[in-house]
Amino acid sequence: MKKWVWIIFLIIILILIYKIYNLYIIKHASNKEVDIFPKIEFKGIQNNIVNSNFLKPHSEIILTYFNTECNHCQEEFAQLIENYNQIKQFNIILVSSQNIEELKKFYYQNNLSDYPDILLLGCDYLDLQHYLGNPIIPSTWIYGENGKMIKKYSGEVSLSIILSVLKNDKK
């Protein structure tokens, strides 16, 4: 009987070590790669694969991790729509780990087809975690024309601040 207790105890210890190691790997991999726009595949609302090939070349990227039911996210989204003409030259990506059906509903309710420069995409949370660390909702990353990160915000950020960061990067 003692032998089985020790075997079970050893298995539990090995599982814990494995989980801790995976968290360590994810954390360090994300810290290395967050400075460059990630080579990550997103899922479009039509279940199509979207990657960096779909982005406008030589244009800044505003990537926001959001949730359609988050009040802060809805405020940020409203600012994007209100100021669409000021931002349509940028690559604007709204990415969520929600299921595609929820994103489709949000897409059609908000007439996003009228705003073709705003991409609404899905992504598995573990993929986001691998490339971007442990983002909170909302989180925003701003990348320059060269794909290098300029600034990251955890939590709600106003569009005026984002535009100011992009303007200052051009100088």
GIQUIPE-V809126 format. One record per backbone hydrogen bond with DSSP energy under -0.5 kcal/mol. CO is the residue of the C=O (numbers start at 1). NH is the residue of the N-H. Records with the same first field share a line. If there is no record, write none. Layout:
CO: NH  NH
This chain:
1: 5
2: 6
3: 7
4: 8
5: 9
6: 10
7: 11
8: 12
9: 13
10: 14
11: 15
12: 16
13: 17
14: 18
15: 19
16: 20
17: 21
18: 22
19: 23
20: 24
21: 25
22: 26
23: 27
24: 28
25: 29
26: 30
27: 31
28: 32
29: 33
30: 34
33: 36
35: 149
38: 40
40: 42
42: 44  50
43: 122
44: 47
48: 44
50: 42
51: 54
52: 55
56: 59
60: 91
61: 63  143
62: 64  93
63: 141
64: 66  95
65: 138  139
67: 70
70: 74
71: 75
72: 76
73: 77
74: 78
75: 79
76: 80
77: 81
78: 82
79: 83
81: 84
83: 86  87
84: 87  88
87: 90
90: 92
91: 62  93
92: 94  119
93: 64  95
94: 121
95: 66
96: 123
99: 102  103
100: 104
101: 105
102: 106
103: 107
104: 108
105: 109
106: 110
107: 112
108: 111
111: 114
112: 115
115: 118
117: 92  119
118: 120
119: 94  121
120: 45
121: 96
122: 43
124: 127  128
125: 129
126: 130
127: 131
128: 132
129: 133
133: 135
136: 138
138: 155
139: 65
140: 153
141: 63  143
142: 150  151
143: 61
144: 147
147: 37
148: 144
151: 142
153: 140  155
158: 161  162
159: 163
160: 164
161: 165
162: 166
163: 167
164: 168
165: 169
166: 170
167: 170  171
168: 171
